[in-house]
């Protein structure tokens, strides 16, 4: 082989991979639509059915459903019987595609691709000119984030996540002060407030839209031990106030994460615990080569997490800031003990148990 020649086998293999990427990218969009229209949920309860029967059961337009079924059948997501002109969703696939499958409904996560794709033009401009794309440019962000959080945060919170901290559930039952920094719509706090009525729960988030959504939800639940406040978390100045502080995939998004971590340290009582759930990965690309979701996480970082921070003239850490940098930043903020734990249900996040 000369310097000007190429490995034809390697080239053909890459071409085949590109074809797979094109097909899988298209399927991602259609799976997102299948989730949003509840087609997977409807089909999971149906016997093999025609496109007309499926459309009628879902209350949707048959012509669109028929074309969607074509994508799902050729993508081997659903089964198709040509002679009977019927379609069916295998239960083995429904276990990863329906709302009943939560927290294992991967169809929820497919929504990120069309959401990110909608700002592609703005991201391209950032590649050319720098800067970032602000939160408000991401339509449906809070809706999708809330649904994702229900799976990754809320469903496992009481039985899997809190037990990572010895004795915390007993303290919550007795009554302590809890803060969620970057709480979004506050659904995690509402979930905990219902379970632990003797404790008091506060949430801060910069988005008034998310806070309003959360306060409405808390009021609907009749809860008086939840307080959600629209606030820039780089600015809060509570001192020795909380027994437990939590952040759920929030620190890497911040414009000034160092300041936020210092604020958390100051707000935490002596003997308190800071639980930081954040993206699992290394700060070094070569250590993420075998990460099962590496390309997705770097893409989400580039097209959301990093750019949102940069739009505020922030640090632009990105989702893949990694455990090495995260640990160093936590210690720089004044914490002395950092323990990193993982959970079988969650390949996306690490769980940092942090003490002063």
Buried (B, 14 or more C-beta within 10 A) or exposed (E): EEEEEEEEEEEEEEEEEEEEEEEEEEBBBBBBBBBBBBBBBBBBEBEBBBBEBBBBBBEBEBEEBBEBBBBBBEBEBBBBEEEEEBBBBBEEBBBEBBBEBBBBBEBBBBBBBBBBBBBEEBBEEBEEEEEBBBBEBBEEBBBBBBBBBBBBBBBBBBEBBBEBBEEBBEBBEEEBBBBBBBBBBBBBBBBBBBBBEEBBBBBBBBBEBBBEBBBEBBEEEEBEBBBBEBBBBBEBEBEEBBBBBBBBBBBBBBBBBBBBBBBBBBBBBEEBBBBBBBBBBBBEEEEBEEBEBBEBBBBBBBBBBBBBBBBBEBBBBBBBBBBEBBBEBBBEBEBEEBEBEEBEBBEBBBBBBBBB
